[in-house]
Amino acid sequence: MAIQVRDVEAAAVFHDTALTPLGGRRPMDFGSVIGYGTDRPDFWLGPATTGGEAREAHIAFEAPDRAAVRAFHEAATAAGAESLHEPRRWPEYHEHYFGAFVRDPDGNNVEAVCHRPE
């Protein structure tokens, strides 16, 4: 998955902070294009190159446990993200769905989710 952002460096600072509790890091960094993942990139940031207004994306990152979901939410909001939903169970999705949602600096809905029982 890749998203376009207004300011790659500002978005990278946010994602560095928010993804660290989930084990995310920058295995590839080309300056204007940055790849995030645990071993190899599976999520990319790049500069906005298309015209018009960006549309909100919903991006979900899987967390290893519920503590990581809580740590993601804390780190993301400390980095300036708007909290959309504090960490909690979402039984309407499934019995063990535990997630937190924030709005990143580019207006995207970014989620950390754990699917494991407590």
C-alpha positions in Angstrom: 0.0 0.0 0.0 1.2 3.5 -0.7 -0.2 6.9 0.1 0.6 10.4 -1.1 1.3 13.0 1.4 1.7 16.8 1.4 5.0 16.8 3.3 7.0 13.6 3.2 9.3 14.5 6.1 6.4 15.6 8.4 4.5 12.4 7.5 7.6 10.3 8.1 8.1 11.8 11.6 4.5 11.0 12.4 4.7 7.4 11.1 8.1 6.8 12.7 6.5 7.7 16.1 3.1 5.9 15.6 4.4 2.7 14.0 7.3 2.1 16.4 5.0 0.4 19.1 3.8 -1.9 16.3 7.4 -2.9 15.3 7.3 -0.7 12.2 10.5 0.9 10.9 12.0 2.3 7.7 13.7 -0.5 5.9 13.9 1.7 2.8 14.3 5.5 2.6 14.9 7.2 -0.7 14.3 10.7 0.8 11.1 11.5 -1.1 9.8 8.0 -0.9 9.9 6.0 2.3 9.0 2.3 2.9 7.8 1.0 6.2 7.5 -2.5 7.5 9.0 -4.9 10.0 11.4 -6.9 7.7 10.7 -5.2 4.4 8.5 -2.4 3.2 4.8 -3.1 2.8 3.6 0.5 3.4 5.0 3.5 1.4 4.8 7.3 1.8 5.5 9.5 -1.2 4.9 13.1 -2.3 1.5 14.1 -3.6 1.7 14.1 -7.4 -1.9 14.0 -8.5 -4.0 17.1 -8.7 -7.1 18.0 -6.7 -8.0 17.2 -3.1 -6.8 14.0 -1.5 -9.4 11.6 -0.4 -9.2 10.1 3.1 -7.7 6.6 3.2 -8.3 4.1 6.0 -5.1 2.4 6.8 -5.0 -0.5 9.3 -1.8 -1.9 10.9 -1.9 -5.2 12.7 -0.6 -5.1 16.3 0.9 -8.1 18.0 -1.1 -7.5 21.2 -3.5 -5.1 22.9 -0.7 -3.3 24.7 0.8 -2.4 21.3 -2.6 -0.9 20.2 -2.7 1.2 23.3 1.0 2.3 22.8 0.2 3.1 19.1 -2.7 5.4 20.2 -0.6 7.1 22.9 2.4 7.6 20.5 0.2 8.8 17.6 -1.7 11.3 19.7 1.5 12.5 21.4 2.8 13.1 17.8 -0.2 15.4 17.1 -2.8 13.0 15.6 -6.4 13.5 16.4 -7.9 10.6 18.3 -10.9 9.2 16.5 -11.5 6.2 18.7 -9.6 5.3 21.9 -8.4 1.7 22.2 -11.3 -0.7 22.8 -13.0 -3.9 21.8 -15.1 -3.7 18.7 -17.4 -6.8 19.0 -19.4 -5.8 16.0 -16.4 -6.7 13.9 -15.6 -9.9 15.7 -15.2 -11.2 19.3 -11.5 -10.3 19.8 -11.2 -7.2 17.6 -9.3 -4.6 19.6 -8.5 -1.4 17.8 -7.7 2.3 18.1 -8.1 5.0 15.4 -6.4 8.3 14.8 -6.4 11.0 12.1 -2.9 11.5 10.7 -1.5 14.9 9.6 -2.8 14.3 6.0 -6.3 13.5 7.2 -6.1 9.7 6.9 -7.9 7.4 9.3 -5.0 5.3 10.7 -5.8 2.2 12.8 -3.9 -0.3 14.9 -5.7 -3.5 15.5 -5.2 -6.7 17.4 -7.2 -9.8 16.5 -6.1 -12.0 19.4 -7.9 -12.6 22.6 -6.6 -10.8 25.7 
